[in-house]
Amino acid sequence: MTHSSNKYIIMVIAVTLFSACVTKKYERPTTVSTDKLYRDQASADSATIANMPWQTVFKDQKLNALIQKGLDQNLNLKNAIENIVQSRATLRQAKLAYYPTLNADANVTRNKQSEAGLNFPAGININTLTTTYKLGLSTSWEADIWGKLSSSKRAALATYLSTDAAKQAVQTQLISDIANNYFLLLAYDKQLEITKSTLESRIKNVEVIKALKEGAIVTGASVVQSEANQHAAEVLIPDLKRSIRETENALNILLGQASGPIERGTLGDQVIPEKIEIGLPAQLLENRPDVRQAEFNFRTAFETTNMAKTYFYPSLTLTASGGFSNLQLTDFFTNSVFYSLIGGLTQPLFNQGLNKARLTTAQSRQVQALNNFQQSLLVAGQEVSNALYAYEMAVEKEDSREKQIEALTKAVDFTQQLLEYSSATNYTDVLTSEQNLLAAQLSGVNDNLQKLQAVVDLYRALGGGWK
């Protein structure tokens, strides 16, 4: 190996080492912590429902068909995909910065000089009109000495990955919204069914009370109260129908289509996963799309700071051009070759504090991005904790609610029988037990809805739905 080659290798190594001092390699900040993100939970098992496909989490095929339609047609999701297309183009552009530019130039120049003041000997004909033909290529290349281009490419890559994670976040939220609205629709259906059944019972009850009045067992006040009780059930129905219509319309928006009826199953047919597993808090860093997006945004800010540092150091640019130039088109390729090669080293000296301001801004935005990253983790932990607790409380209420409804059903039967066959009670007792039963039945539907929606929220909070 020659002495000059050794010098060249040493120079390259020196520049590389110096470059490493200017820009830094990204590492996840140690200040970002996942400790105790799940309140009152100390799971050591990495199994999590976030790794389950949404087709497995939800057993209702009609719901799954709606989710698939939403993934195919939702307009917000389509916009998120377009953001990926744009960031991919930016990434491709950043990669091309490593390569030299190449430009072609073809022109014809006609130049006429002024003849005024020119004193030429008599008989000499000077042509002051000239035409030049030129065809050439030029190229320029900037050496990535301090890592500016590398940082630019890594920033573009992080931005691209951020938009991809944002699309995944939109997808998980879309699945959650469709499932939650679907279950809400089923709950309204069930409440409407219960209310209509109750209304039929109260209409019959009015006839019974009228018959008892004719038998002088009850007074006219009881008849009026029974009629009022009937109307109390009637007025619930229009509100439930309106809620059903609005929920259907909301679902259609999520599906990216005009308002219309939604094909659906029943609340009682819904099945949730047998085991609700949440895994480890640290898994949110990989499973939650919005957390991943926040980290990619921080990486973009980190690389932007790297780029800002490189502006304080000289840049090396190589420029070359060559081609053909001649005054005669017929002899264009004869003795008309020209070329040039220029190497330039530009060192910023005074530029009104632009480089310093650029670095200060980049460093400040990096701090903000880090704060947003940590905030996203805290919010994720909160959402998991809330959804898990909501599920546990809904399960805890199931047995008590079932016993309450069973007891109130018996109370209605007993008080009605006592009213018809003895004087041991009055219609106020019947009225109270009927109203309590309807309220408990409607609340039981809400309890079931709470459990189903808690599972959906927990699935989304853990980062399920995009894999």
TORKOL-4160 file (C-alpha; in steps of 0.2 Angstrom, whole numbers, padded with zeros to 4 digits, m for minus):
467
<pt num="1" X="0000" Y="0000" Z="0000"/>
<pt num="2" X="0007" Y="0017" Z="m0005"/>
<pt num="3" X="0011" Y="0031" Z="0007"/>
<pt num="4" X="m0002" Y="0042" Z="m0001"/>
<pt num="5" X="m0015" Y="0028" Z="0001"/>
<pt num="6" X="m0011" Y="0028" Z="0019"/>
<pt num="7" X="m0013" Y="0046" Z="0021"/>
<pt num="8" X="m0030" Y="0045" Z="0012"/>
<pt num="9" X="m0036" Y="0031" Z="0024"/>
<pt num="10" X="m0031" Y="0041" Z="0039"/>
<pt num="11" X="m0039" Y="0056" Z="0033"/>
<pt num="12" X="m0056" Y="0047" Z="0030"/>
<pt num="13" X="m0055" Y="0039" Z="0047"/>
<pt num="14" X="m0051" Y="0056" Z="0055"/>
<pt num="15" X="m0066" Y="0064" Z="0047"/>
<pt num="16" X="m0077" Y="0050" Z="0051"/>
<pt num="17" X="m0072" Y="0051" Z="0070"/>
<pt num="18" X="m0074" Y="0070" Z="0070"/>
<pt num="19" X="m0091" Y="0068" Z="0061"/>
<pt num="20" X="m0097" Y="0056" Z="0076"/>
<pt num="21" X="m0092" Y="0070" Z="0088"/>
<pt num="22" X="m0104" Y="0082" Z="0078"/>
<pt num="23" X="m0119" Y="0071" Z="0077"/>
<pt num="24" X="m0125" Y="0058" Z="0089"/>
<pt num="25" X="m0133" Y="0041" Z="0087"/>
<pt num="26" X="m0151" Y="0039" Z="0093"/>
<pt num="27" X="m0154" Y="0030" Z="0109"/>
<pt num="28" X="m0171" Y="0029" Z="0118"/>
<pt num="29" X="m0170" Y="0042" Z="0132"/>
<pt num="30" X="m0168" Y="0034" Z="0149"/>
<pt num="31" X="m0180" Y="0047" Z="0156"/>
<pt num="32" X="m0194" Y="0038" Z="0148"/>
<pt num="33" X="m0201" Y="0026" Z="0160"/>
<pt num="34" X="m0215" Y="0013" Z="0160"/>
<pt num="35" X="m0214" Y="0008" Z="0179"/>
<pt num="36" X="m0230" Y="0007" Z="0188"/>
<pt num="37" X="m0240" Y="0013" Z="0172"/>
<pt num="38" X="m0254" Y="0001" Z="0177"/>
<pt num="39" X="m0262" Y="0006" Z="0193"/>
<pt num="40" X="m0263" Y="m0008" Z="0206"/>
<pt num="41" X="m0257" Y="m0021" Z="0193"/>
<pt num="42" X="m0241" Y="m0031" Z="0195"/>
<pt num="43" X="m0242" Y="m0043" Z="0180"/>
<pt num="44" X="m0226" Y="m0052" Z="0176"/>
<pt num="45" X="m0234" Y="m0061" Z="0161"/>
<pt num="46" X="m0231" Y="m0054" Z="0144"/>
<pt num="47" X="m0247" Y="m0062" Z="0136"/>
<pt num="48" X="m0259" Y="m0048" Z="0131"/>
<pt num="49" X="m0275" Y="m0047" Z="0121"/>
<pt num="50" X="m0266" Y="m0033" Z="0110"/>
<pt num="51" X="m0258" Y="m0047" Z="0100"/>
<pt num="52" X="m0275" Y="m0055" Z="0096"/>
<pt num="53" X="m0282" Y="m0051" Z="0078"/>
<pt num="54" X="m0298" Y="m0041" Z="0080"/>
<pt num="55" X="m0307" Y="m0055" Z="0070"/>
<pt num="56" X="m0303" Y="m0066" Z="0085"/>
<pt num="57" X="m0308" Y="m0053" Z="0099"/>
<pt num="58" X="m0325" Y="m0050" Z="0091"/>
<pt num="59" X="m0335" Y="m0066" Z="0088"/>
<pt num="60" X="m0350" Y="m0057" Z="0080"/>
<pt num="61" X="m0348" Y="m0059" Z="0061"/>
<pt num="62" X="m0360" Y="m0045" Z="0057"/>
<pt num="63" X="m0349" Y="m0033" Z="0068"/>
<pt num="64" X="m0333" Y="m0040" Z="0059"/>
<pt num="65" X="m0341" Y="m0036" Z="0042"/>
<pt num="66" X="m0344" Y="m0018" Z="0048"/>
<pt num="67" X="m0326" Y="m0017" Z="0054"/>
<pt num="68" X="m0319" Y="m0023" Z="0038"/>
<pt num="69" X="m0330" Y="m0011" Z="0028"/>
<pt num="70" X="m0324" Y="0003" Z="0039"/>
<pt num="71" X="m0306" Y="m0002" Z="0036"/>
<pt num="72" X="m0310" Y="m0002" Z="0017"/>
<pt num="73" X="m0320" Y="0014" Z="0016"/>
<pt num="74" X="m0317" Y="0026" Z="0031"/>
<pt num="75" X="m0311" Y="0043" Z="0025"/>
<pt num="76" X="m0300" Y="0047" Z="0039"/>
<pt num="77" X="m0290" Y="0031" Z="0037"/>
<pt num="78" X="m0289" Y="0035" Z="0018"/>
<pt num="79" X="m0281" Y="0052" Z="0023"/>
<pt num="80" X="m0269" Y="0043" Z="0035"/>
<pt num="81" X="m0263" Y="0032" Z="0021"/>
<pt num="82" X="m0261" Y="0047" Z="0009"/>
<pt num="83" X="m0250" Y="0055" Z="0023"/>
<pt num="84" X="m0239" Y="0039" Z="0022"/>
<pt num="85" X="m0238" Y="0041" Z="0003"/>
<pt num="86" X="m0231" Y="0059" Z="0005"/>
<pt num="87" X="m0219" Y="0055" Z="0019"/>
<pt num="88" X="m0212" Y="0040" Z="0008"/>
<pt num="89" X="m0209" Y="0052" Z="m0006"/>
<pt num="90" X="m0200" Y="0064" Z="0006"/>
<pt num="91" X="m0189" Y="0049" Z="0012"/>
<pt num="92" X="m0185" Y="0044" Z="m0006"/>
<pt num="93" X="m0180" Y="0062" Z="m0009"/>
<pt num="94" X="m0169" Y="0062" Z="0007"/>
<pt num="95" X="m0160" Y="0046" Z="0000"/>
<pt num="96" X="m0157" Y="0054" Z="m0017"/>
<pt num="97" X="m0147" Y="0068" Z="m0008"/>
<pt num="98" X="m0132" Y="0056" Z="m0007"/>
<pt num="99" X="m0130" Y="0056" Z="m0026"/>
<pt num="100" X="m0124" Y="0070" Z="m0037"/>
<pt num="101" X="m0136" Y="0080" Z="m0047"/>
<pt num="102" X="m0134" Y="0080" Z="m0066"/>
<pt num="103" X="m0141" Y="0093" Z="m0077"/>
<pt num="104" X="m0141" Y="0095" Z="m0096"/>
<pt num="105" X="m0139" Y="0112" Z="m0105"/>
<pt num="106" X="m0142" Y="0115" Z="m0123"/>
<pt num="107" X="m0143" Y="0133" Z="m0129"/>
<pt num="108" X="m0140" Y="0145" Z="m0144"/>
<pt num="109" X="m0133" Y="0162" Z="m0140"/>
<pt num="110" X="m0134" Y="0176" Z="m0153"/>
<pt num="111" X="m0123" Y="0191" Z="m0148"/>
<pt num="112" X="m0121" Y="0208" Z="m0157"/>
<pt num="113" X="m0108" Y="0221" Z="m0151"/>
<pt num="114" X="m0110" Y="0239" Z="m0153"/>
<pt num="115" X="m0100" Y="0247" Z="m0168"/>
<pt num="116" X="m0100" Y="0264" Z="m0161"/>
<pt num="117" X="m0083" Y="0271" Z="m0157"/>
<pt num="118" X="m0074" Y="0256" Z="m0166"/>
<pt num="119" X="m0060" Y="0262" Z="m0177"/>
<pt num="120" X="m0054" Y="0249" Z="m0189"/>
<pt num="121" X="m0043" Y="0251" Z="m0204"/>
<pt num="122" X="m0051" Y="0254" Z="m0221"/>
<pt num="123" X="m0056" Y="0238" Z="m0230"/>
<pt num="124" X="m0057" Y="0227" Z="m0215"/>
<pt num="125" X="m0074" Y="0220" Z="m0212"/>
<pt num="126" X="m0078" Y="0216" Z="m0194"/>
<pt num="127" X="m0094" Y="0205" Z="m0190"/>
<pt num="128" X="m0101" Y="0211" Z="m0174"/>
<pt num="129" X="m0115" Y="0198" Z="m0174"/>
<pt num="130" X="m0109" Y="0181" Z="m0167"/>
<pt num="131" X="m0119" Y="0165" Z="m0164"/>
<pt num="132" X="m0113" Y="0152" Z="m0151"/>
<pt num="133" X="m0120" Y="0134" Z="m0150"/>
<pt num="134" X="m0117" Y="0125" Z="m0134"/>
<pt num="135" X="m0122" Y="0108" Z="m0127"/>
<pt num="136" X="m0116" Y="0102" Z="m0110"/>
<pt num="137" X="m0118" Y="0092" Z="m0094"/>
<pt num="138" X="m0115" Y="0098" Z="m0076"/>
<pt num="139" X="m0115" Y="0089" Z="m0060"/>
<pt num="140" X="m0113" Y="0094" Z="m0042"/>
<pt num="141" X="m0110" Y="0083" Z="m0026"/>
<pt num="142" X="m0109" Y="0087" Z="m0008"/>
<pt num="143" X="m0098" Y="0076" Z="0003"/>
<pt num="144" X="m0107" Y="0071" Z="0019"/>
<pt num="145" X="m0093" Y="0075" Z="0030"/>
<pt num="146" X="m0102" Y="0080" Z="0046"/>
<pt num="147" X="m0117" Y="0068" Z="0044"/>
<pt num="148" X="m0129" Y="0082" Z="0038"/>
<pt num="149" X="m0136" Y="0071" Z="0024"/>
<pt num="150" X="m0137" Y="0055" Z="0035"/>
<pt num="151" X="m0146" Y="0065" Z="0049"/>
<pt num="152" X="m0158" Y="0071" Z="0035"/>
<pt num="153" X="m0161" Y="0054" Z="0029"/>
<pt num="154" X="m0164" Y="0047" Z="0047"/>
<pt num="155" X="m0176" Y="0062" Z="0051"/>
<pt num="156" X="m0186" Y="0058" Z="0035"/>
<pt num="157" X="m0186" Y="0039" Z="0039"/>
<pt num="158" X="m0193" Y="0043" Z="0057"/>
<pt num="159" X="m0206" Y="0055" Z="0049"/>
<pt num="160" X="m0211" Y="0041" Z="0038"/>
<pt num="161" X="m0212" Y="0028" Z="0052"/>
<pt num="162" X="m0222" Y="0041" Z="0062"/>
<pt num="163" X="m0235" Y="0043" Z="0048"/>
<pt num="164" X="m0236" Y="0024" Z="0047"/>
<pt num="165" X="m0239" Y="0023" Z="0066"/>
<pt num="166" X="m0252" Y="0037" Z="0065"/>
<pt num="167" X="m0261" Y="0027" Z="0052"/>
<pt num="168" X="m0261" Y="0012" Z="0064"/>
<pt num="169" X="m0267" Y="0023" Z="0078"/>
<pt num="170" X="m0282" Y="0029" Z="0066"/>
<pt num="171" X="m0285" Y="0011" Z="0062"/>
<pt num="172" X="m0286" Y="0005" Z="0081"/>
<pt num="173" X="m0297" Y="0020" Z="0085"/>
<pt num="174" X="m0308" Y="0016" Z="0070"/>
<pt num="175" X="m0310" Y="m0002" Z="0076"/>
<pt num="176" X="m0314" Y="0003" Z="0093"/>
<pt num="177" X="m0327" Y="0016" Z="0088"/>
<pt num="178" X="m0336" Y="0004" Z="0076"/>
<pt num="179" X="m0337" Y="m0009" Z="0090"/>
<pt num="180" X="m0342" Y="0003" Z="0104"/>
<pt num="181" X="m0356" Y="0011" Z="0093"/>
<pt num="182" X="m0361" Y="m0007" Z="0087"/>
<pt num="183" X="m0363" Y="m0012" Z="0105"/>
<pt num="184" X="m0372" Y="0004" Z="0110"/>
<pt num="185" X="m0384" Y="0001" Z="0096"/>
<pt num="186" X="m0387" Y="m0017" Z="0102"/>
<pt num="187" X="m0390" Y="m0010" Z="0120"/>
<pt num="188" X="m0403" Y="0002" Z="0113"/>
<pt num="189" X="m0411" Y="m0012" Z="0104"/>
<pt num="190" X="m0412" Y="m0022" Z="0120"/>
<pt num="191" X="m0419" Y="m0007" Z="0130"/>
<pt num="192" X="m0432" Y="m0004" Z="0117"/>
<pt num="193" X="m0437" Y="m0022" Z="0118"/>
<pt num="194" X="m0439" Y="m0021" Z="0137"/>
<pt num="195" X="m0448" Y="m0005" Z="0136"/>
<pt num="196" X="m0461" Y="m0011" Z="0123"/>
<pt num="197" X="m0463" Y="m0027" Z="0133"/>
<pt num="198" X="m0466" Y="m0017" Z="0149"/>
<pt num="199" X="m0478" Y="m0005" Z="0140"/>
<pt num="200" X="m0488" Y="m0020" Z="0134"/>
<pt num="201" X="m0489" Y="m0026" Z="0152"/>
<pt num="202" X="m0494" Y="m0009" Z="0159"/>
<pt num="203" X="m0508" Y="m0008" Z="0146"/>
<pt num="204" X="m0515" Y="m0024" Z="0152"/>
<pt num="205" X="m0513" Y="m0018" Z="0170"/>
<pt num="206" X="m0523" Y="m0003" Z="0166"/>
<pt num="207" X="m0538" Y="m0014" Z="0161"/>
<pt num="208" X="m0535" Y="m0024" Z="0177"/>
<pt num="209" X="m0536" Y="m0009" Z="0188"/>
<pt num="210" X="m0552" Y="m0003" Z="0179"/>
<pt num="211" X="m0560" Y="m0019" Z="0183"/>
<pt num="212" X="m0554" Y="m0019" Z="0201"/>
<pt num="213" X="m0562" Y="m0001" Z="0202"/>
<pt num="214" X="m0578" Y="m0008" Z="0196"/>
<pt num="215" X="m0577" Y="m0021" Z="0209"/>
<pt num="216" X="m0574" Y="m0007" Z="0222"/>
<pt num="217" X="m0557" Y="m0015" Z="0226"/>
<pt num="218" X="m0547" Y="0001" Z="0221"/>
<pt num="219" X="m0552" Y="0019" Z="0219"/>
<pt num="220" X="m0552" Y="0030" Z="0203"/>
<pt num="221" X="m0535" Y="0037" Z="0209"/>
<pt num="222" X="m0527" Y="0020" Z="0206"/>
<pt num="223" X="m0534" Y="0020" Z="0188"/>
<pt num="224" X="m0526" Y="0037" Z="0185"/>
<pt num="225" X="m0510" Y="0031" Z="0192"/>
<pt num="226" X="m0510" Y="0016" Z="0181"/>
<pt num="227" X="m0513" Y="0026" Z="0166"/>
<pt num="228" X="m0499" Y="0038" Z="0170"/>
<pt num="229" X="m0488" Y="0023" Z="0173"/>
<pt num="230" X="m0492" Y="0017" Z="0155"/>
<pt num="231" X="m0488" Y="0034" Z="0148"/>
<pt num="232" X="m0472" Y="0034" Z="0157"/>
<pt num="233" X="m0466" Y="0019" Z="0148"/>
<pt num="234" X="m0473" Y="0026" Z="0131"/>
<pt num="235" X="m0462" Y="0042" Z="0132"/>
<pt num="236" X="m0446" Y="0032" Z="0134"/>
<pt num="237" X="m0449" Y="0024" Z="0117"/>
<pt num="238" X="m0447" Y="0039" Z="0105"/>
<pt num="239" X="m0431" Y="0044" Z="0114"/>
<pt num="240" X="m0424" Y="0026" Z="0112"/>
<pt num="241" X="m0429" Y="0026" Z="0093"/>
<pt num="242" X="m0420" Y="0043" Z="0091"/>
<pt num="243" X="m0405" Y="0036" Z="0099"/>
<pt num="244" X="m0405" Y="0021" Z="0088"/>
<pt num="245" X="m0407" Y="0031" Z="0073"/>
<pt num="246" X="m0392" Y="0043" Z="0078"/>
<pt num="247" X="m0381" Y="0028" Z="0082"/>
<pt num="248" X="m0384" Y="0020" Z="0065"/>
<pt num="249" X="m0380" Y="0037" Z="0057"/>
<pt num="250" X="m0364" Y="0038" Z="0067"/>
<pt num="251" X="m0359" Y="0021" Z="0062"/>
<pt num="252" X="m0362" Y="0025" Z="0044"/>
<pt num="253" X="m0350" Y="0040" Z="0045"/>
<pt num="254" X="m0337" Y="0028" Z="0052"/>
<pt num="255" X="m0340" Y="0016" Z="0037"/>
<pt num="256" X="m0338" Y="0031" Z="0025"/>
<pt num="257" X="m0356" Y="0029" Z="0018"/>
<pt num="258" X="m0373" Y="0038" Z="0018"/>
<pt num="259" X="m0385" Y="0036" Z="0032"/>
<pt num="260" X="m0395" Y="0020" Z="0032"/>
<pt num="261" X="m0400" Y="0005" Z="0043"/>
<pt num="262" X="m0387" Y="m0006" Z="0050"/>
<pt num="263" X="m0388" Y="m0025" Z="0049"/>
<pt num="264" X="m0384" Y="m0031" Z="0067"/>
<pt num="265" X="m0386" Y="m0045" Z="0079"/>
<pt num="266" X="m0392" Y="m0045" Z="0097"/>
<pt num="267" X="m0384" Y="m0040" Z="0114"/>
<pt num="268" X="m0387" Y="m0057" Z="0121"/>
<pt num="269" X="m0377" Y="m0066" Z="0108"/>
<pt num="270" X="m0360" Y="m0056" Z="0111"/>
<pt num="271" X="m0345" Y="m0066" Z="0117"/>
<pt num="272" X="m0329" Y="m0058" Z="0124"/>
<pt num="273" X="m0312" Y="m0067" Z="0126"/>
<pt num="274" X="m0311" Y="m0079" Z="0140"/>
<pt num="275" X="m0295" Y="m0072" Z="0147"/>
<pt num="276" X="m0293" Y="m0053" Z="0148"/>
<pt num="277" X="m0274" Y="m0052" Z="0148"/>
<pt num="278" X="m0264" Y="m0035" Z="0149"/>
<pt num="279" X="m0246" Y="m0040" Z="0148"/>
<pt num="280" X="m0232" Y="m0029" Z="0154"/>
<pt num="281" X="m0232" Y="m0009" Z="0153"/>
<pt num="282" X="m0216" Y="m0009" Z="0143"/>
<pt num="283" X="m0225" Y="m0018" Z="0129"/>
<pt num="284" X="m0235" Y="m0001" Z="0126"/>
<pt num="285" X="m0219" Y="0005" Z="0118"/>
<pt num="286" X="m0221" Y="m0007" Z="0104"/>
<pt num="287" X="m0240" Y="m0011" Z="0104"/>
<pt num="288" X="m0247" Y="0007" Z="0106"/>
<pt num="289" X="m0247" Y="0016" Z="0089"/>
<pt num="290" X="m0248" Y="0033" Z="0096"/>
<pt num="291" X="m0234" Y="0030" Z="0108"/>
<pt num="292" X="m0223" Y="0023" Z="0094"/>
<pt num="293" X="m0228" Y="0039" Z="0084"/>
<pt num="294" X="m0223" Y="0050" Z="0098"/>
<pt num="295" X="m0206" Y="0041" Z="0099"/>
<pt num="296" X="m0204" Y="0043" Z="0080"/>
<pt num="297" X="m0208" Y="0061" Z="0082"/>
<pt num="298" X="m0195" Y="0063" Z="0095"/>
<pt num="299" X="m0182" Y="0054" Z="0084"/>
<pt num="300" X="m0186" Y="0066" Z="0070"/>
<pt num="301" X="m0183" Y="0081" Z="0082"/>
<pt num="302" X="m0167" Y="0072" Z="0088"/>
<pt num="303" X="m0160" Y="0071" Z="0070"/>
<pt num="304" X="m0166" Y="0089" Z="0066"/>
<pt num="305" X="m0155" Y="0094" Z="0080"/>
<pt num="306" X="m0140" Y="0084" Z="0073"/>
<pt num="307" X="m0143" Y="0093" Z="0056"/>
<pt num="308" X="m0143" Y="0110" Z="0065"/>
<pt num="309" X="m0126" Y="0106" Z="0072"/>
<pt num="310" X="m0118" Y="0102" Z="0056"/>
<pt num="311" X="m0122" Y="0120" Z="0049"/>
<pt num="312" X="m0108" Y="0126" Z="0060"/>
<pt num="313" X="m0095" Y="0117" Z="0050"/>
<pt num="314" X="m0088" Y="0119" Z="0032"/>
<pt num="315" X="m0096" Y="0109" Z="0018"/>
<pt num="316" X="m0087" Y="0102" Z="0004"/>
<pt num="317" X="m0095" Y="0103" Z="m0014"/>
<pt num="318" X="m0088" Y="0096" Z="m0030"/>
<pt num="319" X="m0094" Y="0103" Z="m0046"/>
<pt num="320" X="m0090" Y="0097" Z="m0064"/>
<pt num="321" X="m0096" Y="0103" Z="m0081"/>
<pt num="322" X="m0091" Y="0098" Z="m0099"/>
<pt num="323" X="m0098" Y="0098" Z="m0116"/>
<pt num="324" X="m0096" Y="0106" Z="m0134"/>
<pt num="325" X="m0096" Y="0124" Z="m0139"/>
<pt num="326" X="m0094" Y="0131" Z="m0156"/>
<pt num="327" X="m0098" Y="0146" Z="m0167"/>
<pt num="328" X="m0102" Y="0135" Z="m0182"/>
<pt num="329" X="m0115" Y="0122" Z="m0181"/>
<pt num="330" X="m0107" Y="0112" Z="m0195"/>
<pt num="331" X="m0091" Y="0110" Z="m0185"/>
<pt num="332" X="m0100" Y="0108" Z="m0168"/>
<pt num="333" X="m0091" Y="0092" Z="m0163"/>
<pt num="334" X="m0074" Y="0097" Z="m0170"/>
<pt num="335" X="m0061" Y="0105" Z="m0158"/>
<pt num="336" X="m0076" Y="0112" Z="m0147"/>
<pt num="337" X="m0074" Y="0101" Z="m0131"/>
<pt num="338" X="m0074" Y="0111" Z="m0114"/>
<pt num="339" X="m0074" Y="0105" Z="m0096"/>
<pt num="340" X="m0071" Y="0111" Z="m0079"/>
<pt num="341" X="m0069" Y="0103" Z="m0061"/>
<pt num="342" X="m0071" Y="0114" Z="m0046"/>
<pt num="343" X="m0070" Y="0109" Z="m0028"/>
<pt num="344" X="m0076" Y="0121" Z="m0015"/>
<pt num="345" X="m0075" Y="0122" Z="0004"/>
<pt num="346" X="m0088" Y="0133" Z="0012"/>
<pt num="347" X="m0086" Y="0139" Z="0030"/>
<pt num="348" X="m0100" Y="0149" Z="0038"/>
<pt num="349" X="m0093" Y="0165" Z="0046"/>
<pt num="350" X="m0106" Y="0177" Z="0048"/>
<pt num="351" X="m0124" Y="0174" Z="0044"/>
<pt num="352" X="m0134" Y="0185" Z="0056"/>
<pt num="353" X="m0135" Y="0171" Z="0069"/>
<pt num="354" X="m0145" Y="0160" Z="0058"/>
<pt num="355" X="m0136" Y="0144" Z="0063"/>
<pt num="356" X="m0137" Y="0148" Z="0081"/>
<pt num="357" X="m0155" Y="0151" Z="0080"/>
<pt num="358" X="m0158" Y="0135" Z="0070"/>
<pt num="359" X="m0149" Y="0125" Z="0083"/>
<pt num="360" X="m0158" Y="0133" Z="0098"/>
<pt num="361" X="m0175" Y="0130" Z="0090"/>
<pt num="362" X="m0171" Y="0112" Z="0086"/>
<pt num="363" X="m0165" Y="0109" Z="0103"/>
<pt num="364" X="m0181" Y="0116" Z="0111"/>
<pt num="365" X="m0192" Y="0106" Z="0099"/>
<pt num="366" X="m0183" Y="0091" Z="0104"/>
<pt num="367" X="m0187" Y="0094" Z="0122"/>
<pt num="368" X="m0205" Y="0096" Z="0118"/>
<pt num="369" X="m0205" Y="0080" Z="0108"/>
<pt num="370" X="m0198" Y="0071" Z="0123"/>
<pt num="371" X="m0211" Y="0078" Z="0134"/>
<pt num="372" X="m0224" Y="0072" Z="0122"/>
<pt num="373" X="m0217" Y="0055" Z="0121"/>
<pt num="374" X="m0217" Y="0053" Z="0140"/>
<pt num="375" X="m0235" Y="0061" Z="0140"/>
<pt num="376" X="m0241" Y="0048" Z="0128"/>
<pt num="377" X="m0235" Y="0034" Z="0139"/>
<pt num="378" X="m0244" Y="0041" Z="0154"/>
<pt num="379" X="m0260" Y="0043" Z="0145"/>
<pt num="380" X="m0258" Y="0025" Z="0138"/>
<pt num="381" X="m0256" Y="0018" Z="0156"/>
<pt num="382" X="m0271" Y="0028" Z="0162"/>
<pt num="383" X="m0282" Y="0022" Z="0148"/>
<pt num="384" X="m0277" Y="0004" Z="0152"/>
<pt num="385" X="m0280" Y="0006" Z="0170"/>
<pt num="386" X="m0297" Y="0014" Z="0167"/>
<pt num="387" X="m0303" Y="0001" Z="0155"/>
<pt num="388" X="m0297" Y="m0013" Z="0165"/>
<pt num="389" X="m0306" Y="m0006" Z="0181"/>
<pt num="390" X="m0322" Y="m0003" Z="0171"/>
<pt num="391" X="m0322" Y="m0021" Z="0166"/>
<pt num="392" X="m0319" Y="m0027" Z="0183"/>
<pt num="393" X="m0333" Y="m0016" Z="0190"/>
<pt num="394" X="m0345" Y="m0022" Z="0177"/>
<pt num="395" X="m0341" Y="m0040" Z="0181"/>
<pt num="396" X="m0343" Y="m0037" Z="0199"/>
<pt num="397" X="m0361" Y="m0029" Z="0197"/>
<pt num="398" X="m0367" Y="m0044" Z="0186"/>
<pt num="399" X="m0372" Y="m0056" Z="0200"/>
<pt num="400" X="m0380" Y="m0042" Z="0211"/>
<pt num="401" X="m0390" Y="m0034" Z="0196"/>
<pt num="402" X="m0396" Y="m0052" Z="0191"/>
<pt num="403" X="m0402" Y="m0054" Z="0209"/>
<pt num="404" X="m0410" Y="m0037" Z="0210"/>
<pt num="405" X="m0420" Y="m0040" Z="0194"/>
<pt num="406" X="m0426" Y="m0057" Z="0200"/>
<pt num="407" X="m0431" Y="m0050" Z="0217"/>
<pt num="408" X="m0440" Y="m0035" Z="0209"/>
<pt num="409" X="m0449" Y="m0047" Z="0196"/>
<pt num="410" X="m0456" Y="m0056" Z="0211"/>
<pt num="411" X="m0461" Y="m0040" Z="0220"/>
<pt num="412" X="m0471" Y="m0035" Z="0205"/>
<pt num="413" X="m0480" Y="m0052" Z="0204"/>
<pt num="414" X="m0483" Y="m0052" Z="0223"/>
<pt num="415" X="m0490" Y="m0034" Z="0224"/>
<pt num="416" X="m0501" Y="m0037" Z="0209"/>
<pt num="417" X="m0508" Y="m0053" Z="0217"/>
<pt num="418" X="m0511" Y="m0045" Z="0234"/>
<pt num="419" X="m0520" Y="m0030" Z="0225"/>
<pt num="420" X="m0531" Y="m0042" Z="0216"/>
<pt num="421" X="m0535" Y="m0054" Z="0229"/>
<pt num="422" X="m0533" Y="m0045" Z="0246"/>
<pt num="423" X="m0533" Y="m0028" Z="0254"/>
<pt num="424" X="m0515" Y="m0031" Z="0261"/>
<pt num="425" X="m0508" Y="m0018" Z="0249"/>
<pt num="426" X="m0512" Y="m0003" Z="0238"/>
<pt num="427" X="m0508" Y="0002" Z="0220"/>
<pt num="428" X="m0494" Y="0013" Z="0225"/>
<pt num="429" X="m0484" Y="m0003" Z="0230"/>
<pt num="430" X="m0488" Y="m0010" Z="0213"/>
<pt num="431" X="m0483" Y="0006" Z="0204"/>
<pt num="432" X="m0466" Y="0007" Z="0214"/>
<pt num="433" X="m0461" Y="m0011" Z="0211"/>
<pt num="434" X="m0465" Y="m0009" Z="0192"/>
<pt num="435" X="m0455" Y="0007" Z="0190"/>
<pt num="436" X="m0441" Y="m0001" Z="0200"/>
<pt num="437" X="m0441" Y="m0016" Z="0189"/>
<pt num="438" X="m0440" Y="m0007" Z="0173"/>
<pt num="439" X="m0426" Y="0004" Z="0180"/>
<pt num="440" X="m0416" Y="m0011" Z="0185"/>
<pt num="441" X="m0419" Y="m0020" Z="0168"/>
<pt num="442" X="m0413" Y="m0005" Z="0159"/>
<pt num="443" X="m0398" Y="m0003" Z="0171"/>
<pt num="444" X="m0394" Y="m0021" Z="0168"/>
<pt num="445" X="m0392" Y="m0018" Z="0149"/>
<pt num="446" X="m0381" Y="m0003" Z="0153"/>
<pt num="447" X="m0370" Y="m0015" Z="0164"/>
<pt num="448" X="m0368" Y="m0027" Z="0150"/>
<pt num="449" X="m0364" Y="m0013" Z="0138"/>
<pt num="450" X="m0351" Y="m0007" Z="0150"/>
<pt num="451" X="m0343" Y="m0023" Z="0151"/>
<pt num="452" X="m0342" Y="m0025" Z="0132"/>
<pt num="453" X="m0336" Y="m0007" Z="0129"/>
<pt num="454" X="m0323" Y="m0009" Z="0143"/>
<pt num="455" X="m0316" Y="m0024" Z="0133"/>
<pt num="456" X="m0315" Y="m0014" Z="0117"/>
<pt num="457" X="m0307" Y="0001" Z="0126"/>
<pt num="458" X="m0295" Y="m0011" Z="0134"/>
<pt num="459" X="m0290" Y="m0019" Z="0118"/>
<pt num="460" X="m0287" Y="m0002" Z="0110"/>
<pt num="461" X="m0278" Y="0005" Z="0125"/>
<pt num="462" X="m0266" Y="m0010" Z="0125"/>
<pt num="463" X="m0263" Y="m0007" Z="0106"/>
<pt num="464" X="m0273" Y="m0020" Z="0098"/>
<pt num="465" X="m0281" Y="m0020" Z="0081"/>
<pt num="466" X="m0267" Y="m0014" Z="0069"/>
<pt num="467" X="m0256" Y="m0030" Z="0068"/>
